[in-house]
Amino acid sequence: MWVITVYSEKNKTTMFEFENEEEAREMIKHLQGCRILSEVIYNDPPLVREKR
């Protein structure tokens, strides 16, 4: 997942989520303010149930 965080002049923070990098990079071109593009990587171990 890709996230764009935008900090605007009026102390407002807005976040946008994208499934792929291409979509995020296209959108960031059209946004104004301080913009940060981040990749979110989930590394959670799978849930395992005990067998009884």
C-alpha positions in Angstrom: 0.0 0.0 0.0 1.2 3.5 -0.8 0.2 6.6 1.3 0.5 10.3 0.5 0.5 12.6 3.5 -0.1 16.3 2.7 0.5 19.1 5.1 -1.2 22.3 4.0 -0.6 26.0 4.9 -3.6 26.0 7.3 -2.2 23.3 9.6 -4.4 20.7 7.9 -3.1 17.1 7.4 -4.7 14.9 4.7 -3.8 11.3 3.8 -4.6 9.3 0.7 -4.2 5.6 0.3 -3.3 3.8 -3.0 -3.0 0.1 -3.9 0.0 0.7 -6.3 2.9 3.1 -6.7 1.9 4.3 -10.1 -1.5 5.7 -8.9 0.2 7.4 -6.0 2.9 9.0 -8.1 0.3 10.3 -10.6 -1.8 11.9 -7.8 1.1 13.5 -6.0 1.8 15.6 -9.1 -1.6 17.3 -8.6 -1.4 18.0 -4.9 -0.2 21.2 -3.3 1.6 21.7 0.0 4.3 19.6 1.7 3.8 16.1 0.3 5.3 12.8 1.6 5.0 9.5 -0.3 5.4 6.4 1.8 5.2 2.7 1.1 3.5 0.7 3.9 4.7 -2.9 4.2 2.8 -5.2 6.5 5.0 -7.9 7.9 2.6 -9.5 10.3 3.1 -13.2 11.0 0.1 -15.4 9.9 -2.4 -16.3 12.6 -2.1 -19.9 13.7 -4.7 -21.7 15.6 -3.7 -24.5 18.0 -5.2 -27.9 17.2 -6.8 -29.6 20.1 
